[in-house]
């Protein structure tokens, strides 16, 4: 004899979910709903006036944040920026942005690092 399936019977009634599994589900849902993303940019002028945003899919740069490729994880954005920065005069930087309400807005710009005193560029004598 076959057992008739009752649609009102929930998954929790069939089997209890472990506390560890519930925590993992909550963590993943919070990660999905987090609007923070990372974008790669180049500060051409050095003072933040002229930014070019990296579009990885077309292997080009755009003038608008809307043209930038968004990364969910910061370490992935840093790896891509490091790869694109090889053999270049200036390094690419990371911007932390939000995507709330379908609009992109920068939360924090990464500052360019000061020149290394051991670099090959000569400074003016004092």
C-alpha positions as CSV (number, residue, x, y, z in Angstrom):
1,X,0.0,0.0,0.0
2,X,1.3,3.4,-1.0
3,X,1.5,6.3,1.5
4,X,-0.4,9.3,0.3
5,X,1.7,12.5,0.4
6,X,0.2,15.3,2.5
7,X,1.2,18.7,1.0
8,X,0.8,20.4,4.3
9,X,3.6,18.3,5.8
10,X,6.7,20.5,5.8
11,X,10.3,19.6,5.4
12,X,11.0,20.2,9.1
13,X,8.3,17.7,10.1
14,X,9.9,15.1,7.8
15,X,13.5,15.6,9.2
16,X,15.1,18.0,11.6
17,X,17.8,20.3,10.2
18,X,20.9,20.4,12.2
19,X,21.9,23.6,13.9
20,X,25.1,23.8,11.9
21,X,23.2,23.4,8.6
22,X,20.7,26.2,9.6
23,X,23.7,28.5,10.5
24,X,25.2,27.8,7.1
25,X,21.9,28.6,5.3
26,X,21.5,31.9,7.2
27,X,25.1,32.9,6.4
28,X,24.6,32.1,2.7
29,X,21.3,34.1,2.5
30,X,22.9,37.1,4.2
31,X,25.8,36.9,1.7
32,X,23.4,36.9,-1.2
33,X,21.4,39.8,0.1
34,X,24.5,41.9,0.9
35,X,24.6,44.8,-1.6
36,X,28.4,45.5,-1.2
37,X,30.5,44.8,-4.3
38,X,34.0,45.8,-5.4
39,X,35.1,47.5,-8.6
40,X,38.5,48.2,-10.1
41,X,39.6,51.6,-11.2
42,X,42.6,53.6,-12.3
43,X,43.2,57.1,-11.0
44,X,44.7,58.7,-14.1
45,X,45.3,62.2,-12.7
46,X,46.4,61.1,-9.2
47,X,44.0,63.4,-7.5
48,X,40.8,61.5,-8.0
49,X,39.4,63.8,-10.7
50,X,39.7,61.4,-13.6
51,X,38.8,57.8,-12.9
52,X,38.7,55.0,-15.4
53,X,36.7,51.9,-14.4
54,X,37.8,48.4,-15.6
55,X,35.3,46.3,-17.6
56,X,36.8,42.8,-17.6
57,X,34.4,41.3,-20.1
58,X,35.4,43.7,-22.9
59,X,39.0,44.1,-21.6
60,X,38.6,47.9,-21.7
61,X,38.0,50.9,-19.4
62,X,34.9,53.1,-19.1
63,X,34.4,56.6,-17.7
64,X,31.3,55.6,-15.7
65,X,30.9,53.3,-12.7
66,X,28.0,51.7,-14.5
67,X,30.5,50.3,-17.0
68,X,32.7,48.6,-14.4
69,X,32.8,44.9,-13.7
70,X,31.5,44.2,-10.1
71,X,33.1,41.6,-7.9
72,X,31.4,39.9,-4.9
73,X,34.6,39.2,-3.1
74,X,37.4,41.7,-2.4
75,X,40.2,39.2,-2.7
76,X,39.0,38.3,-6.3
77,X,39.0,42.0,-7.3
78,X,42.5,42.4,-5.8
79,X,43.8,39.4,-7.8
80,X,42.3,40.7,-11.0
81,X,43.7,44.2,-10.4
82,X,47.1,42.8,-9.7
83,X,47.1,40.8,-12.9
84,X,46.0,43.9,-15.0
85,X,48.6,46.1,-13.2
86,X,51.6,44.0,-14.3
87,X,54.1,46.1,-16.3
88,X,52.2,49.3,-15.7
89,X,53.4,52.6,-14.2
90,X,50.6,52.9,-11.8
91,X,48.6,50.2,-10.0
92,X,44.9,49.7,-10.3
93,X,42.9,50.4,-7.2
94,X,39.7,49.0,-5.6
95,X,36.5,50.8,-4.8
96,X,33.9,49.4,-2.4
97,X,30.5,50.1,-3.8
98,X,26.9,49.4,-3.0
99,X,24.2,48.3,-5.4
100,X,21.1,49.3,-3.4
101,X,17.9,50.2,-5.4
102,X,19.6,49.3,-8.7
103,X,22.0,52.2,-8.5
104,X,25.7,52.0,-8.0
105,X,27.3,54.3,-5.4
106,X,30.9,54.3,-4.1
107,X,31.2,53.8,-0.4
108,X,35.0,54.0,-0.2
109,X,37.9,54.6,-2.6
110,X,41.2,52.9,-2.1
111,X,44.0,55.5,-1.8
112,X,47.1,55.1,-3.9
113,X,50.1,53.9,-2.0
114,X,53.0,56.3,-1.5
115,X,56.0,55.8,-3.7
116,X,58.5,53.3,-2.3
117,X,61.7,55.0,-1.2
118,X,63.7,52.2,-2.8
119,X,62.2,52.7,-6.2
120,X,64.2,53.4,-9.3
121,X,62.7,56.9,-9.8
122,X,65.1,59.7,-8.8
123,X,63.9,62.4,-6.5
124,X,65.1,65.9,-6.6
125,X,68.1,66.7,-4.4
126,X,67.4,68.9,-1.4
